[in-house]
Amino acid sequence: MASTQPDLYKALLQALILARKDAGITQVELAARIGRRQTFVSKYETEERRLDVAEYIAIARAIGAEPFELMRSAEATR
């Protein structure tokens, strides 16, 4: 199913990727923290796979970011 808000989704994803990189966490480290394989992280970061809201929140928390602040920031930049 296509997003009705593709620009917002891309901004949310970029905020999450930037937060991971700023925290100095690799895809492999993040995958271990969330109990998934590195390919899971790679696939959502390259938009091959979409994240649902619960996954987004869990990933943000796993990298030490406040998920709702990331969402507010992404919304403001689009």
N, C-alpha and C positions, 0 to 999 in steps of 0.2 A: 504494500500500500504506500503510495506516495504521500509525502508530508504536505500539509496545507501551509506550513511555515518553513520552507527550506532555508531561508536566510537565517532565521532564528536558530534552527537546528545546527547549522554550520557554525554560528557564533558560540553556541553552547559547547559544541565539540572542541572548537579551538581554545576556549577558556579552560576546558578540562585538560587538554594536551599541554597547554602552556603551564598550568599549575603543576602538572606532573614533572615537566622538565625543570621548572623553577625549584621544585623540591629536590631535584637531583635523583629522582627515582627512575630506573630503567623500566622498560616494558616487562622484562623478566621479573624484576623485583615486585612490580605492581601485580603481575599475574599471581605470584606466590601469595601476596597479601590477600587477594580476593578469592583464592582457591581455584583459579582458572589457568589455562595454558597461555603462553606468550602470544600464540596466534589469535586468541580472543581479543587481546589488547590491540594487536596490529590490525585486525579486521575492522574494529570500530574506529580506530584512528585514521584509517584510509577510506572510511565510509563504505566498506564492503559489507558491513553489518551495522544495523542500527541498534542503539541502546534504548531501553525503556527507562522510565523515570526512576524506578527502584534501583536499576543497575547504575544509573548516573549518580544517584545519591551515595550508594555503597562505594563506588569508585572514588568519588570526591573525598569521602571520609577516609578511605584507605590511603590517600596521598596527603592527608592532613589539611585538606581545604574545606571550607564551609560551603556546602553545595548550594545553598540558597543565595549566598553572596556571589558565587560564580554565575548563577542564573540571572541575578539582577544586573551584574556587570555585562554579561552577554547581551541582555535585552537592551541595555543602554547604548551599546556600540553598534547595533545593527541599523 
